[in-house]
Amino acid sequence: MTYIVGISDHSTTSDVDDAGGSRRRPSRRALLTGGAALAVAGGAGWMLSRRHGGKPEASAPTDPPTPLRDSPAPMVPNPDSGAPKPLWSFTPDEDLVPASTLVSNGTLFMLSSHLTAVDTATGTVKWTGKGVNTLYTAAGAGRVFVGSFQGATGYDAATGAETWNTVNRESNADDLSNVYALRADDKVLYALADAKPNGATTAPRPVILAFSIDTHEKLWSVPLEVGERAQYINNAVVGGNLYYTNGRCDLVARSGRDGRQLWLVETGATDTIPPAVADGQAYCLTGTNGLRAVSLADGRRLWEAKLVDGATGTFPPVTAANGVVYGGNGTTAVCAWDARTGRQIWTCPVPFRPSATEPVLVQDTLFVAGQGIEGVHAVDVKTGRLRWTFAVNTYQVTLENRNWALATDGQRLLAKLGSTVFALPPT
């Protein structure tokens, strides 16, 4: 079984995208960095083609690979957008992986053909690691972890020194390949991999697994359905447990210690969003047009919200903090809901419909992204009013550079478009 990474919400034929730019067939960069998986098993190919995730659909083969670009052109802020001037911006010497905006302890970790650590306060490079060939990173226990073809490696977050590797002391252990770091805390690294019983001639099967950060050894692994992959196994780790969406778009809770399934919520959804987790609750899609709050303790449904009239698609991703849930409602608006009851607190019109990018809360400002030149909207969470929209000048839109990625170090917003990262103030 082999896996090729593709693009999540567009076909592979040439076309014109929503922002008016040209769209082309996926290059090697698209295959290495997109938001979906083409799983080829037994002659059957499946491509995830929905906005946030969802059930796989048939797909055509992709083009042959082409190299990553050196010296990508920096994105340029639009001076007429009315937003504050960026605190700093950073464009590396080669294309960045779109999925890489991991922030931990004041450091932004970015992936290209190598791992780079940037100080979030100043935008200066702390260190540059040796070459890696992966799509995702995870941070925990003072390290940043990356997967590889046969295992995972941990680098000291402060220095970049290689300090950790997975080990396998089990007799007749499964052979692992195509390992992707998924998430980590101070004790456990969660990952995805292809696993084949030692000495077996059968094709490997996809599994989700956990490694002990203390002993470097595998703690447990469980099979995944064909089609599940890091790109759309939306996930969160809280209190030593892993919460993730599976191939049926259900929400699953597993014990990080032994992999035991704690509960499963059958959502009836055909799409997924990251399971925002806060204050003992998680949030997932339900049905064709709903957002559901569930209890982390047992998966019990607490409340549901429905899309408003005139909305399109499904709920985009949400975030939650301090008893409030924030996100789009399928229209050109951002909303706040009471986390306990689901009652809507306020609605803020924005210039464009919020995209599939996860919103980020920095102090009392909520940041919600559109696509490409639509920019990033800053909303005052106390008043529910739009503060400003940060946008960039017009550029050549491609599949690889149309989606924003947002993260925060608690003091500022880190917003990445294409291969440029901007640091923006919270007010």
N, C-alpha and C positions, 0 to 999 in steps of 0.2 A: 504494500500500500504506500503510495507516495502522495505528497501534499504540495500543491502550488498555491502561493498566496496571490490573490487577485483583488479586484476593486469591488466595493460593496454595493453601490447603488446605481450602476450604469452598465449598459451592455458593452461588448468589446468592439463594436463597429464604430466607425467614424461618425460623428454627429456634432451638434452644437449644444453646449451645456446651458444651464439655467441662467448663468451670468453673462451669456452672450459670447463666450470664448469658444475656441475650437476644442473638440475633444478627439483624442486619438486612441488607437488600440494600445493596450497596456505594454509598456516596455519592461525591461528587466527590473527597473526601479519600481514600477507598478507591481510586478510579481513579488518583489521582495518586501514591499512596504504597505500594501493596501489593507482594506478592512474586511476581507472575506477569504474563504478557502475553497479551492477546487480540489475535491477529494476524488482520486481516481482509484477505483477498487473493482476488480473483476470486470473491467471494461466499462464501468458506469462512471460518468462524471457529474458532479453536483457543484453548482456555484451558488453561494449565498448572494442574493441580489436585492435585499431589502435595505432600508435606510440604516437601522440600528443593528439588525441581526435578523433572525427569523428562520423560517424553514427553507431548506435548500431547494433550488430549482435547477433544471438542466442548463448546461452552458456549453458554448462552443470552445474549441481549443484556443490557446493564446499564442501570440507571436513569439519567435525566438528571442532570447535575452539580448539586451544591449547594456553597455557599461553605465555605471553611475557617472554623473557629470562632475567635473572638477570646476571649482570657482563659480558656483551658482550666483546669479545676479541677486543682490539684496532687494528686498521689498522696501518701498519708500513710503513713509507716512504722508497722507493727504493733508496739506497745511490748512485746508479750508473745512476740515471736518468738525472743528470746534472742540476737539479733545485736548487734554494736556499733552505737552511734549513728552515723548518717552524718556524715562530715566536713563536708559541705555538700550542699544540694540546690538545684536550679534549675528553675523552670518559666517559660517565656517568655510573651509576651503573645498568642501564637496557636499553633495546633497545629503540632507538629513532624512532619516526614516520618519515618515509622518507620525507613527505611533509613539515616538519618543519624546515625552515631556515629563519625565519623572523628577520630582523635587523632593529632597530629603535633607533636613538639617542645614538649610541655607545653601544647598548646592543643587544645580540643575544638571541632570545627566542626559546627554544626547547621544544618539547612535547615527553613525554613517558607516564607513567601513571599519571604524574604530570607535571606542567609547571616549567621550570628552566630558569633563566636569567643569562647570562654569559657576563662579560665585554669583549668587542671585542679587547681592547688594551692589556689586560694581560692574558685573558683566565681563570680568576678566577670567581667563582660563586658569583653573587650578592645576589641572593635569590632563594629559592625553594618554590613553592606554594603548596597548598593542591591538592589532587587528582582531575584530570579532565578526562572526557571520551569523547574525541573529536578528530578530525583529523586536524583541521586548526586553525590558529590564524590570527588576524588582529590588526594593531596598528594605533592609532590616538588619538589626544587630550590628550597626555601624558599617555595613557593607552594601555594595551594589552588585546584584547577581545578573548574569547573562547565561543563556543556554547555548548549547553547541550541538554537534551531530550526535554525540554520545553521552553527554552529561551536562553539568552546570559548573560555573566558576564564579567565585566571589572575589571582589576587589575592595580593598580598604577605601571607604568613601572619602577619607581625608587626603590620602596620598596616591591612590591608584595602584598600590602594590597588590599583587595576587596573593591572597591569604587563605583561600578556601576552594576546595574541589569536592565534588561528590565522590564517594568511594562505594565499592560493592564487595562486601565480605561474605555474602550469602553463597552457599553452594547451589549450583543449578539455578541461579537467579536469571530473571528475564534479561535479554539483551535490549538495551534502550537505544533509540536513535531519534534524531530530530527533536531534541529537548528544547522547550520554550519556558523561560522563567515567567511565572504568572503573577505571583504575589508573595510577599514575605512579611513576617513580623519578627520579634526578637528570638523566636524559637524554631520556627518552621519556614521552609521555602516550599511553596506550591508551584507545580510545573505541569506541563503537558508533554507527552512523548508518544512515540510509537514503541510498543513493547512486543517482543517475540520470545516465547519460551526457549531457554537455552538448548541449542541443538536442534530445534524444530525447523522443519522445512516449510511450514505454513507462513502466510504473509503476516507481518506485524499488525497489531491492532492498536488503536489510539486509547490512551489511558490518561487519567488525571492522577497525580501522585504527589507525595509530600516527602521532603528530606529533613532530617534533624540538622539544624545548624550547628548543634553542639558536637554530634558524632559524625556528621557528613553522610550518614547512611540513610537509605530509604526507610521511611516509616510505614507507608502503605501505598497501595495503588488500586484504582477501581476502573473498570472499562468505561469507555465513552461510546455513544452511538456514532455511527459514521456521519460525518458532517460537522460534528462539534470540533471547535478549534479555538486557539487563543483569541483570534480576531473577533469571535462573537460569543465566546463564553464570557459574558460580562460578569464581573466578580467583585467581591469585597471581603476583607478579613477583619473581624471584630471579635474581641474576647476569646481568641484562640479557636474560632470557628471560621469555616469558609462558606460563603454564600455565593451562588452562581446560577446563571440561567443555562439550561441544558438544550439539547437539540429539539425538544418539543416545545421550547419557549416557556417551560415551567421554571419555578424558582426552587433551588435545592439548598439545604443547609447540611454541612458535614462537620464532624468533629475533626479539628486539626490534629489531635493526638493519635487517633486510630482510624480515621476515615469513615467512621460509622455515620450513616445517614440519620440525621436528627429529625428532619421532616421534609416534605415536598409539597409545594403548592401547585396544583393544576390550574393554570391561569386561563386556558382557553384562548390565549393570544396567538397571533401569527407573526409577532415581532417581539423584540426584546430591547430593553434599555439597561444600563448599569444599575445594579440594585443599591441605590442610595441608602445608606445605613446611618441612623442617628437616633439617640434617645430611645433605644430599645425597639426600634421599628425599622422596617425595610420597605422599599417601594418598587413595584413592578407593574408592567402592563397587564391588563386583563380584558378578555373578549376582544372585540374589534375597535372599541373606542373608549376604553376605561383605564384609569390609574388606580391601583389598589395599594393600601397600606396594610402591612401584616406585622404581627408580633414576632420578634426575633426568638422569643422563648419557645413558641410552638407552631408558628406559621399561620396562626389564626387571623382571619380577615377582620380588620378594624373598621375600615371604611373604603368607599370607592368614589371617585370623581369621574364625570363623563365629559367628553369633548363638547365644546359649545357649538351651536348651530353655525354652519359655514366653515367649520374646521376641516382641514384635509389631512389625510394620513392618520397617524397615531400620535399619542403624546411624545414629545421629544424628551430627552433625559431631564431628570430633576436633581436637585440637591436639597439637603435639609440640615437645619441647625437651630438650636435654641427654641424648639417647639414650633418651627415654621418650615413648610415645604415650598420651594421655589422652582419655577420652570415655565415653559411655554404651554399653551392650551390648543395648539394646532392652528392658530391664527397669528396675525401680526401683533402679538401681545405677550407679555410676561405676567404671571400670576403668583400670588402667595396664598397658601392654604394653611389653616390651623392643623398642626400635625396630630392633635388629639381627636378632632371631630371631622376634619375634611372641609370645614366651612371656608369659603373663599374670603380672604381678608381684603385684597385689593387686586386690581388689574391695571397694568401699565402698557399703553400702546407703544410699540417700537416701530422703527422704519421698515423692518423686514421680519419675516417669520423666523423664529429661532430654529437653528439647524440641529443636526444630530450630535453636535459637540456638547459634552457635559458642561453645565453652568458651574461657575466658581464663585464662592462668597469670600470676599476679602474685607474684613471688619464690617462696616455697615453698607457695603456696596456689592451688589450682585452683578456679575459679568456674564452676559449671554451672547453667543456668537451667531452671526448670520453665516453666509458663505462668501468667500473671496472678498471682493470690494464692498460687500454689504457691511463688513466690519464687525466690531465688538461693541455691544451696548452696555453702558454702565447705569444701573438702576439703584436709586436710594431705597433701601429696604424699609426704612422708617416711614417714608411718605408714599412709596410706590410710584415715584416720578422718575422719568428718564433724566439722567444728569448730562450725559454726552455719549457720542458714538465715535469710536476710534476707527479710522479707515485708512487704507493705503491707496496709492495712485493706481490707475488702471494698469493691468499687466496681462501677459498672455496666460490665460487660464488653461490648466491641464487637469487630468484626473488626480495627479499627485499633489497639486498645490491649491486646490479649491477649498479645502476644509481647514478651519482654525483648530488648534489644540490649546487648551487653557490649563494653567496650573497656578499654584500660589505657594509662597513660603510664609504666609501669614502677614506679611508687610506690604507686599506688592503683587500685581498680577504678572504672570509670565505668559505671553501670548505668542504662539508660533504660527506662521503662515509660510508655506513652502519651506525654505531653509533659513528663514530669518526669525529670530526671537526678539520680541520687544518686552521691556519691563515698563509697566505702567503704574502710576500711583493709584491708591484706592479712592481718592476723591479729586 
